[in-house]
Amino acid sequence: MTHVTEAELLQHVPGELFINGKWVPAADLATLTVHDPATGKVIKTIADAGVADGAAALDAAVAAQAGWAATPPRVRGEILRRAFDLLQERKHEFALLMTIEMGKPLAEAYGEVAYGGEFLRWFSEEAVRITGRYGTNPEGSGRMIVSQHPVGPCFLITPWNFPLAMATRKIAPALAAGCTVVIKPAELTPLTTLFFVRLLEEVGLPAGVVNVITTSSSAAVSGPIIADPRLRKLSFTGSTPVGQRLIQQSAQGVLRTSMELGGNAPFVVFEDADLDKAVAGAIAAKFRNVGQACTAANRFIVHRSIADEFARRITRKVAGFTVGRGTEEGVTIGPLINQAAIEKADTLVQDALGRGATLLTGGSAIAGPGTFYQPTVISGVQPGSDILRDEIFGPVLAISSFDDEDDAVRLANDTEYGLVGYVFTRDLARGHRMIERLHTGMMGLNVGVLSNAAAPFGGVKQSGLGREGGLEGIHEYLSTKYTLLPDPFLD
Protein backbone atom coordinates (compact mmCIF):
# COMPACT_ATOMS: atom_id res chain seq x y z
CA MET A 1 0.00 0.00 0.00
CA THR A 2 2.96 2.34 -0.60
CA HIS A 3 0.97 4.43 -3.07
CA VAL A 4 -2.38 4.04 -1.36
CA THR A 5 -4.89 6.84 -1.82
CA GLU A 6 -6.55 8.51 1.13
CA ALA A 7 -9.88 6.89 0.29
CA GLU A 8 -8.33 3.44 0.04
CA LEU A 9 -6.48 3.89 3.30
CA LEU A 10 -9.56 5.01 5.22
CA GLN A 11 -11.43 1.94 4.00
CA HIS A 12 -8.82 -0.22 5.75
CA VAL A 13 -9.08 1.62 9.07
CA PRO A 14 -11.48 -0.09 11.49
CA GLY A 15 -14.49 1.92 12.57
CA GLU A 16 -15.56 -0.26 15.49
CA LEU A 17 -14.46 -0.90 19.05
CA PHE A 18 -11.95 -3.68 19.69
CA ILE A 19 -13.05 -5.74 22.69
CA ASN A 20 -11.86 -9.25 23.58
CA GLY A 21 -10.29 -9.79 20.19
CA LYS A 22 -13.33 -8.74 18.16
CA TRP A 23 -14.34 -5.60 16.28
CA VAL A 24 -17.77 -4.66 17.54
CA PRO A 25 -20.13 -1.66 17.29
CA ALA A 26 -21.03 0.37 20.35
CA ALA A 27 -23.64 -1.37 22.47
CA ASP A 28 -26.20 1.34 21.66
CA LEU A 29 -24.93 1.65 18.05
CA ALA A 30 -23.90 5.28 18.65
CA THR A 31 -21.32 6.82 16.33
CA LEU A 32 -19.01 9.82 16.22
CA THR A 33 -17.36 11.59 13.31
CA VAL A 34 -13.67 12.31 12.76
CA HIS A 35 -12.71 15.45 10.82
CA ASP A 36 -9.72 16.54 8.78
CA PRO A 37 -8.57 19.80 10.46
CA ALA A 38 -7.10 21.03 7.17
CA THR A 39 -10.46 20.93 5.37
CA GLY A 40 -13.10 20.58 8.08
CA LYS A 41 -14.54 17.59 6.20
CA VAL A 42 -15.68 14.36 7.85
CA ILE A 43 -13.19 11.63 7.01
CA LYS A 44 -14.74 8.69 8.86
CA THR A 45 -17.63 7.75 11.14
CA ILE A 46 -16.73 5.34 13.94
CA ALA A 47 -18.26 3.69 17.00
CA ASP A 48 -18.95 5.94 19.98
CA ALA A 49 -18.52 3.85 23.13
CA GLY A 50 -20.75 4.18 26.17
CA VAL A 51 -20.42 3.05 29.76
CA ALA A 52 -21.41 -0.53 28.91
CA ASP A 53 -18.67 -0.73 26.28
CA GLY A 54 -16.08 0.50 28.75
CA ALA A 55 -17.18 -2.17 31.22
CA ALA A 56 -16.98 -4.86 28.55
CA ALA A 57 -13.46 -3.75 27.60
CA LEU A 58 -12.31 -3.92 31.22
CA ASP A 59 -13.99 -7.32 31.64
CA ALA A 60 -11.94 -8.58 28.70
CA ALA A 61 -8.70 -7.15 30.05
CA VAL A 62 -9.32 -8.67 33.47
CA ALA A 63 -10.13 -12.08 31.99
CA ALA A 64 -6.95 -12.07 29.90
CA GLN A 65 -4.64 -10.78 32.65
CA ALA A 66 -3.57 -14.06 34.26
CA GLY A 67 -2.84 -15.75 30.95
CA TRP A 68 -0.87 -12.79 29.59
CA ALA A 69 1.14 -12.41 32.81
CA ALA A 70 2.05 -16.11 32.57
CA THR A 71 3.13 -15.77 28.94
CA PRO A 72 6.93 -16.10 28.72
CA PRO A 73 8.69 -12.75 28.44
CA ARG A 74 10.36 -13.87 25.23
CA VAL A 75 6.97 -14.50 23.64
CA ARG A 76 5.68 -11.11 24.77
CA GLY A 77 8.81 -9.47 23.39
CA GLU A 78 8.58 -11.25 20.06
CA ILE A 79 5.02 -10.04 19.56
CA LEU A 80 6.19 -6.49 20.11
CA ARG A 81 9.11 -7.03 17.75
CA ARG A 82 6.80 -8.36 15.02
CA ALA A 83 4.64 -5.29 15.55
CA PHE A 84 7.70 -3.08 15.07
CA ASP A 85 8.67 -4.86 11.86
CA LEU A 86 5.17 -4.67 10.42
CA LEU A 87 4.90 -1.00 11.33
CA GLN A 88 8.04 -0.30 9.30
CA GLU A 89 6.50 -2.07 6.32
CA ARG A 90 3.38 0.09 6.67
CA LYS A 91 5.02 3.39 7.52
CA HIS A 92 3.49 5.06 4.47
CA GLU A 93 -0.07 4.25 5.51
CA PHE A 94 0.47 5.27 9.14
CA ALA A 95 2.15 8.53 8.19
CA LEU A 96 -0.60 9.43 5.74
CA LEU A 97 -3.32 8.54 8.24
CA MET A 98 -1.82 10.77 10.94
CA THR A 99 -1.54 13.67 8.52
CA ILE A 100 -5.17 13.25 7.48
CA GLU A 101 -6.64 13.11 10.97
CA MET A 102 -4.26 15.36 12.89
CA GLY A 103 -2.85 17.72 10.27
CA LYS A 104 0.92 17.53 10.80
CA PRO A 105 3.08 17.74 7.65
CA LEU A 106 3.71 14.35 6.07
CA ALA A 107 7.47 14.53 6.68
CA GLU A 108 6.83 14.96 10.41
CA ALA A 109 4.32 12.11 10.35
CA TYR A 110 7.05 9.82 9.00
CA GLY A 111 9.19 10.99 11.90
CA GLU A 112 6.48 10.00 14.33
CA VAL A 113 6.22 6.54 12.79
CA ALA A 114 9.95 6.11 13.39
CA TYR A 115 9.73 7.48 16.93
CA GLY A 116 6.59 5.55 17.85
CA GLY A 117 8.01 2.35 16.42
CA GLU A 118 11.08 2.61 18.61
CA PHE A 119 8.96 2.04 21.73
CA LEU A 120 7.89 -1.31 20.29
CA ARG A 121 11.49 -2.29 19.56
CA TRP A 122 12.85 -0.94 22.87
CA PHE A 123 10.29 -2.67 25.08
CA SER A 124 10.45 -5.90 23.06
CA GLU A 125 14.01 -6.04 24.35
CA GLU A 126 13.15 -4.91 27.88
CA ALA A 127 10.52 -7.65 28.27
CA VAL A 128 13.26 -10.24 28.79
CA ARG A 129 15.29 -8.04 31.15
CA ILE A 130 12.85 -7.77 34.04
CA THR A 131 14.99 -8.70 37.01
CA GLY A 132 14.92 -9.19 40.77
CA ARG A 133 17.53 -10.00 43.38
CA TYR A 134 18.41 -12.67 45.91
CA GLY A 135 20.57 -12.37 48.98
CA THR A 136 21.14 -13.04 52.65
CA ASN A 137 19.44 -10.66 55.06
CA PRO A 138 21.76 -8.60 57.29
CA GLU A 139 21.04 -10.77 60.32
CA GLY A 140 22.01 -13.93 58.45
CA SER A 141 18.78 -15.63 59.47
CA GLY A 142 17.17 -15.88 56.09
CA ARG A 143 17.24 -15.28 52.38
CA MET A 144 15.58 -12.32 50.69
CA ILE A 145 13.96 -12.60 47.27
CA VAL A 146 12.89 -9.39 45.54
CA SER A 147 10.78 -10.05 42.46
CA GLN A 148 8.88 -7.95 39.91
CA HIS A 149 5.29 -8.68 38.85
CA PRO A 150 2.84 -7.04 36.44
CA VAL A 151 0.61 -4.57 38.23
CA GLY A 152 -2.49 -5.89 36.46
CA PRO A 153 -5.10 -4.42 34.10
CA CYS A 154 -4.28 -0.89 32.94
CA PHE A 155 -6.34 1.98 31.56
CA LEU A 156 -4.42 4.12 29.08
CA ILE A 157 -5.69 7.52 27.95
CA THR A 158 -3.83 9.13 25.06
CA PRO A 159 -3.91 12.67 23.56
CA TRP A 160 -4.57 13.80 20.01
CA ASN A 161 -1.24 15.40 19.10
CA PHE A 162 0.94 12.30 18.64
CA PRO A 163 -1.66 9.60 17.95
CA LEU A 164 0.80 6.77 17.21
CA ALA A 165 3.70 7.53 19.54
CA MET A 166 1.51 8.15 22.57
CA ALA A 167 -0.20 4.80 22.00
CA THR A 168 3.01 2.81 21.55
CA ARG A 169 4.71 4.62 24.45
CA LYS A 170 2.03 3.27 26.79
CA ILE A 171 1.00 -0.04 25.19
CA ALA A 172 4.53 -1.38 24.63
CA PRO A 173 5.78 -1.25 28.25
CA ALA A 174 2.46 -2.51 29.56
CA LEU A 175 2.56 -5.57 27.30
CA ALA A 176 6.26 -6.14 27.95
CA ALA A 177 5.59 -6.15 31.70
CA GLY A 178 2.72 -8.65 31.36
CA CYS A 179 -0.19 -6.24 31.78
CA THR A 180 -3.41 -6.17 29.79
CA VAL A 181 -4.86 -2.84 28.77
CA VAL A 182 -7.89 -0.81 27.82
CA ILE A 183 -6.85 2.17 25.73
CA LYS A 184 -8.98 5.22 25.03
CA PRO A 185 -7.56 7.42 22.28
CA ALA A 186 -8.54 11.06 21.94
CA GLU A 187 -11.87 11.74 20.26
CA LEU A 188 -10.17 14.07 17.77
CA THR A 189 -7.62 11.52 16.48
CA PRO A 190 -8.76 7.94 17.18
CA LEU A 191 -8.08 6.41 13.76
CA THR A 192 -4.34 5.85 14.14
CA THR A 193 -4.86 3.87 17.36
CA LEU A 194 -7.55 1.74 15.73
CA PHE A 195 -5.26 1.08 12.76
CA PHE A 196 -2.37 0.22 15.08
CA VAL A 197 -4.41 -2.21 17.15
CA ARG A 198 -5.45 -3.97 13.96
CA LEU A 199 -1.72 -4.39 13.36
CA LEU A 200 -1.34 -5.92 16.84
CA GLU A 201 -4.16 -8.30 15.99
CA GLU A 202 -2.30 -9.36 12.86
CA VAL A 203 0.94 -10.16 14.70
CA GLY A 204 -0.84 -12.57 17.02
CA LEU A 205 -1.70 -10.64 20.17
CA PRO A 206 -4.13 -12.82 22.18
CA ALA A 207 -7.74 -11.73 22.59
CA GLY A 208 -8.41 -9.38 25.49
CA VAL A 209 -4.81 -8.26 25.98
CA VAL A 210 -5.45 -4.92 24.26
CA ASN A 211 -8.93 -3.41 24.05
CA VAL A 212 -9.83 -0.10 22.39
CA ILE A 213 -12.76 2.16 23.14
CA THR A 214 -13.37 5.35 21.17
CA THR A 215 -15.84 7.76 22.69
CA SER A 216 -17.16 11.29 22.67
CA SER A 217 -18.12 10.92 26.36
CA SER A 218 -14.70 10.56 27.91
CA ALA A 219 -15.53 11.43 31.51
CA ALA A 220 -18.71 9.34 31.60
CA VAL A 221 -17.00 6.27 30.15
CA SER A 222 -13.69 6.62 32.02
CA GLY A 223 -15.19 7.21 35.46
CA PRO A 224 -16.61 3.72 36.02
CA ILE A 225 -13.45 2.09 34.65
CA ILE A 226 -11.26 4.04 37.07
CA ALA A 227 -13.62 3.28 39.95
CA ASP A 228 -13.62 -0.47 39.24
CA PRO A 229 -11.51 -2.24 41.91
CA ARG A 230 -10.14 -4.66 39.30
CA LEU A 231 -8.24 -1.86 37.54
CA ARG A 232 -4.73 -1.45 38.92
CA LYS A 233 -3.06 1.20 36.80
CA LEU A 234 -3.97 4.46 35.06
CA SER A 235 -1.71 6.21 32.57
CA PHE A 236 -2.76 9.57 31.15
CA THR A 237 -1.23 12.13 28.81
CA GLY A 238 -3.02 15.44 28.53
CA SER A 239 -3.73 18.69 30.31
CA THR A 240 -2.91 19.30 33.96
CA PRO A 241 -6.51 20.12 35.01
CA VAL A 242 -7.78 16.83 33.58
CA GLY A 243 -4.84 14.97 35.11
CA GLN A 244 -5.61 16.43 38.52
CA ARG A 245 -9.20 15.18 38.32
CA LEU A 246 -8.02 11.73 37.26
CA ILE A 247 -5.57 11.57 40.17
CA GLN A 248 -8.44 12.40 42.52
CA GLN A 249 -10.56 9.65 41.01
CA SER A 250 -7.64 7.20 41.18
CA ALA A 251 -7.12 7.86 44.88
CA GLN A 252 -10.23 5.91 45.85
CA GLY A 253 -8.75 2.69 44.49
CA VAL A 254 -5.14 3.68 45.31
CA LEU A 255 -4.23 3.10 41.67
CA ARG A 256 -0.73 3.26 40.29
CA THR A 257 -0.73 6.40 38.14
CA SER A 258 1.48 7.83 35.42
CA MET A 259 0.69 11.41 34.45
CA GLU A 260 2.34 13.27 31.59
CA LEU A 261 0.70 16.66 31.87
CA GLY A 262 1.14 20.25 30.74
CA GLY A 263 4.35 22.10 29.99
CA ASN A 264 5.69 25.64 29.79
CA ALA A 265 9.16 24.98 28.49
CA PRO A 266 11.81 27.71 28.76
CA PHE A 267 14.32 28.05 25.91
CA VAL A 268 17.30 29.93 27.31
CA VAL A 269 19.90 31.41 24.96
CA PHE A 270 23.04 32.80 26.62
CA GLU A 271 25.23 35.48 25.09
CA ASP A 272 27.97 32.96 24.21
CA ALA A 273 25.64 30.57 22.37
CA ASP A 274 26.26 29.49 18.79
CA LEU A 275 23.40 31.51 17.29
CA ASP A 276 23.08 29.37 14.19
CA LYS A 277 22.59 26.28 16.35
CA ALA A 278 20.30 28.16 18.74
CA VAL A 279 18.07 29.31 15.88
CA ALA A 280 17.93 25.81 14.38
CA GLY A 281 17.15 24.39 17.82
CA ALA A 282 14.48 27.01 18.39
CA ILE A 283 12.75 26.18 15.11
CA ALA A 284 12.73 22.48 16.00
CA ALA A 285 11.66 23.02 19.60
CA LYS A 286 8.85 25.44 18.73
CA PHE A 287 7.38 24.52 15.36
CA ARG A 288 7.58 20.73 15.36
CA ASN A 289 4.03 19.37 15.16
CA VAL A 290 2.80 22.93 14.46
CA GLY A 291 3.81 23.81 18.03
CA GLN A 292 1.27 21.32 19.38
CA ALA A 293 3.58 19.36 21.65
CA CYS A 294 3.99 19.31 25.41
CA THR A 295 7.75 19.55 24.82
CA ALA A 296 7.37 22.63 22.60
CA ALA A 297 9.41 25.61 23.76
CA ASN A 298 6.97 28.15 25.17
CA ARG A 299 9.13 30.98 26.54
CA PHE A 300 12.23 32.09 24.62
CA ILE A 301 14.46 33.74 27.22
CA VAL A 302 17.36 35.36 25.36
CA HIS A 303 20.29 37.38 26.70
CA ARG A 304 19.64 41.05 26.14
CA SER A 305 22.85 41.56 24.14
CA ILE A 306 21.78 39.13 21.41
CA ALA A 307 17.97 39.25 21.66
CA ASP A 308 17.52 41.50 18.62
CA GLU A 309 19.84 39.43 16.41
CA PHE A 310 18.21 36.19 17.55
CA ALA A 311 14.78 37.64 16.77
CA ARG A 312 15.94 38.83 13.34
CA ARG A 313 17.29 35.42 12.35
CA ILE A 314 14.27 33.57 13.71
CA THR A 315 11.85 35.88 11.94
CA ARG A 316 13.57 35.39 8.60
CA LYS A 317 13.18 31.61 8.98
CA VAL A 318 9.58 31.69 10.20
CA ALA A 319 8.43 34.12 7.52
CA GLY A 320 9.58 31.58 4.94
CA PHE A 321 7.39 28.73 6.23
CA THR A 322 4.78 27.25 3.90
CA VAL A 323 1.34 26.79 5.44
CA GLY A 324 -1.11 24.24 4.07
CA ARG A 325 -2.54 20.76 4.24
CA GLY A 326 0.15 18.40 5.46
CA THR A 327 -0.16 16.11 2.45
CA GLU A 328 0.90 18.87 0.05
CA GLU A 329 4.52 18.98 -1.07
CA GLY A 330 6.67 21.59 0.63
CA VAL A 331 4.25 22.33 3.49
CA THR A 332 6.04 22.98 6.78
CA ILE A 333 3.13 24.19 8.92
CA GLY A 334 -0.19 22.37 8.98
CA PRO A 335 -3.47 23.28 10.67
CA LEU A 336 -4.14 23.53 14.36
CA ILE A 337 -6.36 20.77 15.65
CA ASN A 338 -9.57 22.82 15.91
CA GLN A 339 -11.06 26.30 16.15
CA ALA A 340 -10.57 26.45 19.91
CA ALA A 341 -6.82 26.07 19.40
CA ILE A 342 -6.81 29.03 17.01
CA GLU A 343 -8.74 31.17 19.45
CA LYS A 344 -6.39 30.30 22.31
CA ALA A 345 -3.25 31.12 20.31
CA ASP A 346 -4.68 34.39 19.06
CA THR A 347 -5.86 35.45 22.51
CA LEU A 348 -2.36 34.91 23.91
CA VAL A 349 -0.76 36.85 21.05
CA GLN A 350 -3.14 39.77 21.35
CA ASP A 351 -2.66 39.94 25.12
CA ALA A 352 1.13 40.06 24.70
CA LEU A 353 0.90 42.75 22.01
CA GLY A 354 -1.47 44.76 24.19
CA ARG A 355 1.10 44.71 26.99
CA GLY A 356 3.87 46.11 24.80
CA ALA A 357 5.33 43.20 22.79
CA THR A 358 6.29 43.74 19.14
CA LEU A 359 4.87 41.65 16.29
CA LEU A 360 7.63 40.58 13.89
CA THR A 361 5.69 38.24 11.61
CA GLY A 362 2.31 36.49 11.51
CA GLY A 363 -0.11 37.22 14.30
CA SER A 364 -3.50 36.18 13.00
CA ALA A 365 -5.69 33.28 11.90
CA ILE A 366 -5.89 32.30 8.24
CA ALA A 367 -9.30 32.19 6.58
CA GLY A 368 -10.69 28.68 6.10
CA PRO A 369 -11.40 26.07 5.11
CA GLY A 370 -9.40 24.42 7.82
CA THR A 371 -8.05 25.72 11.11
CA PHE A 372 -4.80 27.50 10.26
CA TYR A 373 -2.86 30.14 12.17
CA GLN A 374 0.03 32.16 10.78
CA PRO A 375 3.49 31.17 12.03
CA THR A 376 4.19 34.02 14.43
CA VAL A 377 7.14 35.67 16.15
CA ILE A 378 6.75 38.35 18.83
CA SER A 379 9.56 40.00 20.75
CA GLY A 380 9.85 42.15 23.83
CA VAL A 381 7.24 40.13 25.72
CA GLN A 382 6.61 41.87 29.03
CA PRO A 383 6.33 40.33 32.51
CA GLY A 384 2.73 39.48 33.37
CA SER A 385 1.80 38.53 29.80
CA ASP A 386 -0.46 35.49 29.65
CA ILE A 387 1.75 33.90 27.01
CA LEU A 388 4.48 33.48 29.64
CA ARG A 389 2.13 31.55 31.91
CA ASP A 390 -0.14 29.55 29.60
CA GLU A 391 0.94 26.75 27.28
CA ILE A 392 0.54 28.10 23.73
CA PHE A 393 0.13 24.84 21.76
CA GLY A 394 0.45 26.65 18.45
CA PRO A 395 3.01 28.12 16.01
CA VAL A 396 3.81 31.21 18.10
CA LEU A 397 7.36 32.04 19.24
CA ALA A 398 7.52 34.60 22.06
CA ILE A 399 10.82 36.25 23.01
CA SER A 400 11.73 38.00 26.24
CA SER A 401 15.18 38.97 27.51
CA PHE A 402 17.42 38.55 30.57
CA ASP A 403 20.60 40.11 31.94
CA ASP A 404 22.57 37.40 33.77
CA GLU A 405 22.50 33.72 34.69
CA ASP A 406 20.58 34.19 37.93
CA ASP A 407 18.00 36.23 36.05
CA ALA A 408 17.67 33.50 33.42
CA VAL A 409 17.19 30.81 36.06
CA ARG A 410 14.58 32.87 37.88
CA LEU A 411 12.58 33.46 34.70
CA ALA A 412 12.90 29.84 33.53
CA ASN A 413 11.68 28.45 36.86
CA ASP A 414 8.86 30.98 37.23
CA THR A 415 6.10 28.49 36.37
CA GLU A 416 4.13 25.75 38.06
CA TYR A 417 5.19 23.39 35.28
CA GLY A 418 8.44 21.48 34.95
CA LEU A 419 8.46 19.15 31.97
CA VAL A 420 11.43 20.21 29.83
CA GLY A 421 13.85 23.08 29.41
CA TYR A 422 16.30 24.02 26.66
CA VAL A 423 19.61 25.79 27.16
CA PHE A 424 22.08 27.03 24.56
CA THR A 425 25.57 28.01 25.71
CA ARG A 426 29.17 27.20 24.76
CA ASP A 427 30.17 27.29 28.45
CA LEU A 428 30.24 23.66 29.64
CA ALA A 429 30.38 24.64 33.32
CA ARG A 430 27.34 26.89 32.87
CA GLY A 431 25.55 24.07 31.09
CA HIS A 432 26.16 21.77 34.06
CA ARG A 433 24.93 24.44 36.44
CA MET A 434 21.74 24.77 34.44
CA ILE A 435 21.17 21.02 34.66
CA GLU A 436 21.23 21.43 38.43
CA ARG A 437 19.28 24.69 38.60
CA LEU A 438 16.38 24.23 36.18
CA HIS A 439 13.34 22.63 37.79
CA THR A 440 12.44 20.27 34.95
CA GLY A 441 12.27 16.54 34.40
CA MET A 442 14.19 16.81 31.12
CA MET A 443 16.64 19.24 29.55
CA GLY A 444 18.08 19.76 26.12
CA LEU A 445 21.58 21.26 26.24
CA ASN A 446 22.35 22.77 22.83
CA VAL A 447 19.66 20.59 21.22
CA GLY A 448 16.06 21.42 20.34
CA VAL A 449 14.58 17.90 20.19
CA LEU A 450 15.32 15.33 22.90
CA SER A 451 12.59 12.67 22.96
CA ASN A 452 13.92 9.12 22.58
CA ALA A 453 12.48 5.71 23.40
CA ALA A 454 15.62 4.84 25.35
CA ALA A 455 15.28 7.90 27.61
CA PRO A 456 12.90 8.49 30.55
CA PHE A 457 10.24 11.01 29.52
CA GLY A 458 8.41 12.96 32.22
CA GLY A 459 8.31 16.05 34.37
CA VAL A 460 8.18 17.51 37.86
CA LYS A 461 5.79 19.85 39.64
CA GLN A 462 2.46 20.09 37.79
CA SER A 463 3.90 18.50 34.67
CA GLY A 464 3.25 15.04 36.01
CA LEU A 465 4.24 11.84 37.77
CA GLY A 466 6.26 8.86 36.59
CA ARG A 467 8.35 8.26 33.48
CA GLU A 468 7.70 6.75 30.06
CA GLY A 469 10.43 5.16 27.97
CA GLY A 470 13.95 4.18 28.98
CA LEU A 471 14.91 1.64 31.60
CA GLU A 472 12.45 3.35 33.91
CA GLY A 473 9.42 3.00 31.65
CA ILE A 474 8.67 -0.67 32.22
CA HIS A 475 8.81 -0.28 36.01
CA GLU A 476 5.70 1.90 35.87
CA TYR A 477 3.86 -1.34 35.05
CA LEU A 478 5.56 -3.60 37.59
CA SER A 479 5.06 -4.04 41.31
CA THR A 480 7.85 -5.14 43.65
CA LYS A 481 7.39 -8.11 45.95
CA TYR A 482 9.74 -9.00 48.80
CA THR A 483 9.81 -12.58 50.12
CA LEU A 484 11.79 -13.82 53.13
CA LEU A 485 12.86 -17.48 53.31
CA PRO A 486 14.46 -19.15 56.34
CA ASP A 487 18.17 -19.81 56.09
CA PRO A 488 18.37 -23.20 54.33
CA PHE A 489 21.38 -24.18 56.44
CA LEU A 490 19.60 -23.66 59.78
CA ASP A 491 17.40 -26.29 61.39
Secondary structure, DSSP 4 states (H G I P E B T S, - for coil): -TT--HHHHHHHS--SEEETTEEE--TT--EEEEE-TTT--EEEEEE---HHHHHHHHHHHHHHHHHHHHS-HHHHHHHHHHHHHHHHHTHHHHHHHHHHHH---HHHHHHHHHHHHHHHHHHHHHGGG---EEEE-TTSSEEEEEEEEE---EEEE--SSSTTHHHHHHHHHHHHHT--EEEE--TTS-HHHHHHHHHHHHTTPPTTSEEE---S-HHHHHHHHHH-TT--EEEEES-HHHHHHHHHHHHTTT-EEEEE----EEEEE-TTS-HHHHHHHHHHHHHGGGG-STTSEEEEEEETTTHHHHHHHHHHHHHT--BS-TTSTT--B---SSHHHHHHHHHHHHHHHHTT-EEEE--SEE-SSS-EE--EEEE-PPTT-GGGTS---SSEEEEEEESSHHHHHHHHH-SSEESEEEEE-S-HHHHHHHHHHS--SEEEES-S----TTS-B--EETTEES-BSHHHHGGGGEEEEEEEEE-TT--
